[in-house]
């Protein structure tokens, strides 16, 4: 699956890869297994109650819950709230609640290392999570798998709920975010030519170390810049053209940003 790269309005460079259909199905299977386990556990706890034979699993579950509430002799108002919130809400709102409170991940998605984000890489709003959840029946049960067909027909593997909410499911391990300075756009207007092509081989972590060192205001800043500049020279096998170590690192960053934007 191709990786997409985005420059947001806050000048944040985001690289993300859509989760495959197989990964999404595996996450869904895990989630359904956990929901089934929740129902079976509840039924087990209520096994001492008398339940009519021949009932389906869901009917048994609902009947057992209602019987339990009757045995507890709770006030009618509290009984209704308890019934809806404690019993039904974890099942009906499972995916919505998990994704909203767990940064776009249900338990299944977390185990498979995928999560829900906005198409621009930002965190979805509560409304986006809610819309995905409300449209899930249309994606699957009601339309006999229309959502699967939609997923197959678009490059970001989005179902109808994703398209409506402006979201997508991405691979967590391939999600990268790095803040980019406005200076990196200078080469577009000044015909910028990179000095050190080797800078394109730097990792995001290495670039972040250089950025933090240059932005540091600590007393030993000069020493740290000198030491880091020597390490960068050895790593990239380059000889500085600048007479100043700080300017050398700044040039390395600008060159890295140049090649990063050229990939978009």
Protein Blocks (a to p, Z undefined) as FASTA:
>chain_A
ZZdddddfkopacddddddfklmmmmmmmmmmmmmmmmmmmmmmmmmpccdehiafklmm
mmmmmmmmmmnopafklmmmmmmmmmmmmmmmmmmmmmmmngopafklmmnopacddfko
pacdfklmmmmmmmmmmmmmmnnomlmmmmmmpmklpafklmmnopacddfklpccdddd
fklmmmmmnopacfblmlmmpcfklmmmmmmmmmpcbfklmmmmmmmmmmmmmmnopacf
bfbfklmmmmmmmmmmmmmmmmZZ
